[in-house]
Amino acid sequence: MVFARWSRIFVPILLSLLLFITSCSSTPSRYSQVQKDTTRWGAPGAVAKKAEKGGTFNQFFPDPTRSYEVIPTQEKKGFAEYKVIKDGKTVAMLSINDTLSLPTAAAKYKNSTEKIAGYPAVDQGTTTTGILVNDRYQVKVLSRDPSFTKEDRVAWLQKFDLRGLAKLEGATTTAKQSSPSEAKTPKLAQPNPPVAEPVLTDAKSRAATIKAKADEVRAKAAAAMEKAAADSAQAKKAQPGDEYPPMLKPLLAPQPAS
């Protein structure tokens, strides 16, 4: 009897606790909902090492107007996001992300037939419009309210400083690397580095140089000896008085004995 009474008390309590725990686990937290809202439509997961810093993109977002507030909501490497508020209600989300971290995001613009501000544009569903700047930076506008139409998204895309974004060093480098003319240019074969000559060859070269100089010295010495011999022979043939000038020779030259 006692057990039956206690079971009547504890069973409802246990069932209530079970229902409470189940309902708590099924209800998403506020943080998880915000994370889902800000990452499901544009924020890249894995970030490339060479991706641009998110803070770099802040200068290119549109300025607030009389009717709209533009407030930053998220910033990380390769990604920055703002929200557009009208009358206290979020009507749109703005974002810039570096597609180095998400190559598939850039790939969908290759077959684009529409352009906005001179850049390829695509629609993602019925609420998102994006453009790709210099084959690298994706700029997107997401409607969060039915009153914010595609015409509004196109207008806000053109409010971004797209020219400034296109001048980023990363965008210029990527566009240059993806140039078809450079991609098709074959790489020239690099010449083999010169091989150092063996020490033995260098010694032979020095010996040959020394021998050539010695031969040159011997040749000059032989020529000098030949000249000296010729001069000596000529001196022996000379007559007495040849060493005097012709005008003084009759006076100074010794006279032969009579």
BELUR-V968465 format. One record per residue. N is the residue number from 1. RES is the residue in three letters. PSI is psi in degrees with one decimal (NA if undefined). Layout:
BEGIN
N & RES & PSI
N & RES & PSI
END
This chain:
BEGIN
1 & MET & -42.0
2 & VAL & -42.8
3 & PHE & -40.4
4 & ALA & -38.6
5 & ARG & -44.7
6 & TRP & -36.0
7 & SER & -34.8
8 & ARG & -28.1
9 & ILE & -45.5
10 & PHE & -32.1
11 & VAL & -49.9
12 & PRO & -37.8
13 & ILE & -44.5
14 & LEU & -40.5
15 & LEU & -39.1
16 & SER & -43.6
17 & LEU & -39.7
18 & LEU & -43.8
19 & LEU & -37.5
20 & PHE & -44.4
21 & ILE & -40.9
22 & THR & -42.8
23 & SER & -35.9
24 & CYS & -40.0
25 & SER & -28.1
26 & SER & -18.2
27 & THR & 121.3
28 & PRO & 146.1
29 & SER & 164.0
30 & ARG & -38.5
31 & TYR & -43.9
32 & SER & -34.3
33 & GLN & -42.9
34 & VAL & -42.0
35 & GLN & -39.6
36 & LYS & -41.0
37 & ASP & -34.0
38 & THR & -10.3
39 & THR & -16.0
40 & ARG & -19.1
41 & TRP & 5.5
42 & GLY & -23.5
43 & ALA & 123.2
44 & PRO & 150.3
45 & GLY & -76.2
46 & ALA & 131.9
47 & VAL & 128.8
48 & ALA & 148.9
49 & LYS & -34.1
50 & LYS & 8.1
51 & ALA & 147.8
52 & GLU & 149.5
53 & LYS & 141.4
54 & GLY & -34.1
55 & GLY & -24.0
56 & THR & -28.6
57 & PHE & -16.4
58 & ASN & -36.7
59 & GLN & -14.9
60 & PHE & -4.3
61 & PHE & 154.4
62 & PRO & 153.8
63 & ASP & 155.9
64 & PRO & 157.5
65 & THR & -175.7
66 & ARG & -34.4
67 & SER & -21.5
68 & TYR & 140.1
69 & GLU & 142.7
70 & VAL & 111.0
71 & ILE & 131.8
72 & PRO & 141.2
73 & THR & -31.0
74 & GLN & 142.1
75 & GLU & 128.0
76 & LYS & 174.8
77 & LYS & 124.5
78 & GLY & 2.6
79 & PHE & 140.5
80 & ALA & 144.6
81 & GLU & 139.7
82 & TYR & 158.9
83 & LYS & 148.5
84 & VAL & 123.1
85 & ILE & 134.2
86 & LYS & 125.0
87 & ASP & 38.6
88 & GLY & 6.0
89 & LYS & 135.2
90 & THR & 118.1
91 & VAL & -17.2
92 & ALA & 159.0
93 & MET & 137.1
94 & LEU & 142.2
95 & SER & 153.9
96 & ILE & 130.2
97 & ASN & 147.8
98 & ASP & 116.8
99 & THR & 0.8
100 & LEU & -31.1
101 & SER & -13.1
102 & LEU & 74.9
103 & PRO & -30.7
104 & THR & -25.7
105 & ALA & -36.2
106 & ALA & -29.6
107 & ALA & -32.0
108 & LYS & -10.4
109 & TYR & -8.2
110 & LYS & -37.2
111 & ASN & 19.5
112 & SER & 136.7
113 & THR & -4.1
114 & GLU & 145.4
115 & LYS & 144.1
116 & ILE & 122.4
117 & ALA & 28.4
118 & GLY & 0.8
119 & TYR & 147.1
120 & PRO & 138.4
121 & ALA & 149.2
122 & VAL & 152.9
123 & ASP & 137.0
124 & GLN & 99.2
125 & GLY & -147.7
126 & THR & 2.7
127 & THR & -4.8
128 & THR & 135.8
129 & THR & 134.7
130 & GLY & 159.3
131 & ILE & 159.4
132 & LEU & 119.9
133 & VAL & 120.4
134 & ASN & 39.5
135 & ASP & 19.6
136 & ARG & -49.7
137 & TYR & 120.6
138 & GLN & 124.7
139 & VAL & 125.9
140 & LYS & 150.4
141 & VAL & 126.5
142 & LEU & 126.4
143 & SER & 130.9
144 & ARG & -1.9
145 & ASP & 141.1
146 & PRO & -25.2
147 & SER & -18.2
148 & PHE & 96.9
149 & THR & -179.8
150 & LYS & -37.1
151 & GLU & -37.5
152 & ASP & -39.9
153 & ARG & -43.6
154 & VAL & -42.3
155 & ALA & -41.1
156 & TRP & -30.1
157 & LEU & -36.2
158 & GLN & -9.7
159 & LYS & -19.1
160 & PHE & 152.5
161 & ASP & 77.8
162 & LEU & -33.9
163 & ARG & -42.7
164 & GLY & -40.0
165 & LEU & -36.7
166 & ALA & -19.0
167 & LYS & -2.4
168 & LEU & 139.9
169 & GLU & -37.9
170 & GLY & -40.7
171 & ALA & -41.8
172 & THR & -42.5
173 & THR & -43.0
174 & THR & -43.6
175 & ALA & -37.8
176 & LYS & -40.5
177 & GLN & -27.9
178 & SER & 8.5
179 & SER & 130.4
180 & PRO & -37.8
181 & SER & -38.1
182 & GLU & -30.7
183 & ALA & -30.3
184 & LYS & -9.5
185 & THR & 119.2
186 & PRO & 150.4
187 & LYS & 132.5
188 & LEU & 143.7
189 & ALA & 133.7
190 & GLN & 133.5
191 & PRO & 147.6
192 & ASN & 139.7
193 & PRO & 145.4
194 & PRO & 139.0
195 & VAL & 130.8
196 & ALA & 135.2
197 & GLU & 146.9
198 & PRO & 156.2
199 & VAL & -32.5
200 & LEU & -42.5
201 & THR & -40.0
202 & ASP & -38.9
203 & ALA & -40.0
204 & LYS & -39.0
205 & SER & -41.6
206 & ARG & -41.0
207 & ALA & -40.7
208 & ALA & -38.2
209 & THR & -43.3
210 & ILE & -40.2
211 & LYS & -39.5
212 & ALA & -40.4
213 & LYS & -38.9
214 & ALA & -41.6
215 & ASP & -38.0
216 & GLU & -41.6
217 & VAL & -42.5
218 & ARG & -38.1
219 & ALA & -40.8
220 & LYS & -38.9
221 & ALA & -40.8
222 & ALA & -39.9
223 & ALA & -39.3
224 & ALA & -38.8
225 & MET & -39.5
226 & GLU & -40.1
227 & LYS & -40.8
228 & ALA & -39.7
229 & ALA & -39.4
230 & ALA & -42.0
231 & ASP & -38.6
232 & SER & -40.8
233 & ALA & -38.4
234 & GLN & -35.9
235 & ALA & -34.8
236 & LYS & -32.0
237 & LYS & -13.6
238 & ALA & 142.5
239 & GLN & 155.6
240 & PRO & 136.2
241 & GLY & -4.8
242 & ASP & -20.0
243 & GLU & -9.6
244 & TYR & 155.7
245 & PRO & 153.7
246 & PRO & -36.0
247 & MET & -31.2
248 & LEU & -6.1
249 & LYS & -41.9
250 & PRO & -29.9
251 & LEU & -38.0
252 & LEU & -25.9
253 & ALA & 140.5
254 & PRO & 138.6
255 & GLN & 141.0
256 & PRO & 148.5
257 & ALA & 138.4
258 & SER & NA
END
